[in-house]
Amino acid sequence: MRLIVGLLTTVVAHCAFAAELKTPEINYDLVYQLKASIVKVHVSTKSGGHGVGTGVVVGKDLVATNCHVVANAVGVQISKFGDSFRPDAMRADWKHDVCVLRFQYLDMKPVELGDSESLTYEQPIFSIGFPGGPPKPITTPGKIKALYALDGSQVIRTDASFVMGASGSPVFNSEGKLIALSTVKSPGHSAYFYNVPVKWVKALIDTPELAVTETSSLKSDVSPFWDAPDTERPFFMRVVLPYQNSKWDELQTTALEWVSKEPASEEAHFYLGVAYENLDKMDAAKTEFAQVLKLHPRHTAALQELGLMASKAGNQAELSRLKLAMQEAGNDVLEEFNELINPTPELAANPAP
């Protein structure tokens, strides 16, 4: 069991190392075209503070961003090519952290709105935004690592990292279609990066708008889903810290509740399996991971966990079967797994903290 625990605690570091070796390719001609539709959002607060976020043109004179970028602001404007624009109106979905600002005479080409409901694990994506507030937008490649059902759509977790200034950054599929907005990251050393789906942006565009003036204060009593009290936040956010801090009893309790309320969630079964595995409930863990693959045959983390268990048990037939499934999910997945069980000297000399 100690081997399994050791491998589990370093899985994030190993996969990050492998990801560095296999960064998804970017079509820079496509990125160049898309950057013309990305804007920097500037806000000022009543106390004299200043903040920066990112927005994307989603329709004629319409810019989408996160509501928390503009929340409590007494002044909002966007900048592009040296010009500044102030919004005349706004549509807001505060719970889902999606806001759409309307401007006059923006004259910027909207991006194409994609489909956030047909995404797959390990699908290549890229985001474009202003992390840290640079003068020009930065492109960050990545892959989809998890999909979480929420309110008729799904929140998307990717490994495309972001920091302050990137909130509201558009996330595109490889065809350059908008699928999400970068929104929030989890606390802790190995953060999870959550993105709200374009489905919520589309729905918001068809709702009534409110006028915005220079003296408007943009605020709401509604908190975004990710900022709700702990017991009211989505389960996919509540499992992160106990998972990363190896609090397996707490993870088991939360995951059991998650499974009972969302039995069709592959992620609920996955985290319950991880809890069982680290509590030496190996048969129960295998059952949960098998259920994950029944719900989502290419759930890469479940394949890798079962592979670790087969490797420890010396079950070469099962290990070979799982490696084949990993290869079918993507060569990068198998390479990441091989790094887990046979780390390169560089990685072995620098284990996870």
Order of alpha helices (4+ residues) and beta strands (2+ residues): alpha-alpha-beta-beta-beta-alpha-beta-beta-beta-beta-beta-beta-beta-beta-beta-beta-alpha-beta-alpha-alpha-alpha-alpha-alpha-alpha-alpha-alpha-alpha
